[in-house]
Amino acid sequence: MKIIDISWPVHEGMPEYGGRKLCTFTSYGNETHKIICFDTDTEKTAKLISKNLYIYEPQLEDLLFNSLCSKNISFTHNFNHAMDSEIFFICVPTPTNLNGDCDCSYLYSAFNTAF
């Protein structure tokens, strides 16, 4: 099964491959799933490809290394590399507006760009 995680940055420097999400998808990559993580932040993508983690989680570095070596996980900033995926996770922030409603503009932007 090929899975893609779509991340959209809120502003420069905001980590879209957050700790929980990175741990989850790295774990999936150590199974039989093929994971493609997409982010528009090319610097962050390059760091992860070179196994340079920006968070500490016990055993995450080993899991990531194994997943990258087995080609079960990959990181890209080119969405076209992921178009033949079967499952799409769109992981974007949904902050609240001043009136308390959910701001879904990042979700709509990611969805409209992807599809």
N, C-alpha and C positions, 0 to 999 in steps of 0.2 A: 504494500500500500504506500502510495506517495502522498505526503502531507506537506502543505506549505503554511508557514506562519507569516502573516503580513503585518509589519510594524510601521507605523507612521510617526515621525517625530513631531513633538509639540513645538519645540524650539531647539536650537542648536545646543548640544551637550546633554539633552535629556535622554537617559538610557532607556531605549525601547526594548532591548533584550534584557528585561529586568531579571533579577535573581531567580524568582520562582519560575518564570517562563523559560529561561535558559536551562535551568535544571530539568524541567519537565521535558522539553524537546530533546535535550541531550540524552536523557534516559530512554526516550522513545527510539532514538538513533542507535542505542546499544541493543535494541531488540531487532526485529526484522524490518522495521519501517524505514523508509527513505524520507528524510526530513530536509526541506529547503527553507531556510530562514531568510526572508527578504526585509531589507531596511533601506531607506533612502540615504542613510548616513554611511557614506563610503569609508570613512575613517574607522568607524566602529566595526564595520563588516571586515575590513582588512585586518584589524586586530584579532578578531575571532578566528579568521582563516589561519593566522599565524600562531594560534593557540595562546594569545595574550588575553587573559581574563582580567576583567576590571572589578570583579567581586570575588570574595572568598567563600567557598562552600566546600566542606570536606569531600574529597574524592571527585569533585566536579572536573578538575583539570585532567585526571586520568580518563574519566568517562568521555570528555570532549575529544581527547587525543584518540581514544579507541574508535569513537564514532567517525572522526575525520579520516582516520587510516582505513577504516572499512568502507568509506564513502557512503555511510548511512546518514550523514548530516553534512549539509553544505550551507554556506552563507553567501548571499548575493545582493547586489543593489540593482540588478537588472531583472525586472519582473517577468520578462519573456522567458527566462530560464525555468520558470515554475508553472507555466500555463497548462501543462498536461497533468497537473496534480489532481487527485481524487477528492481530497478534503482540504478546505481552506479555513484557517483560523485567522480572523482579523482581530488583532490585539492593539487597540488604540485607547487613548484616554477618553473618558466621558465625564468631564468636569460638570459641576452644577452651575447653572446661570444664577444671576442675582436673585431671581424669583424662586429658586430651588429646583427648577426643572432641569432635566439632564440635557447637556449640550452634546448632541450627536453629530456635530459638523465633521469631526475627524473620521467617524465611522462612515458617513455618507461620502466624504472625499475619498477614502480608501476604497470603498466599494465601487464608486463610479470610475475611479482610475483603473481598478483591477478588472472590472467587468463591463 
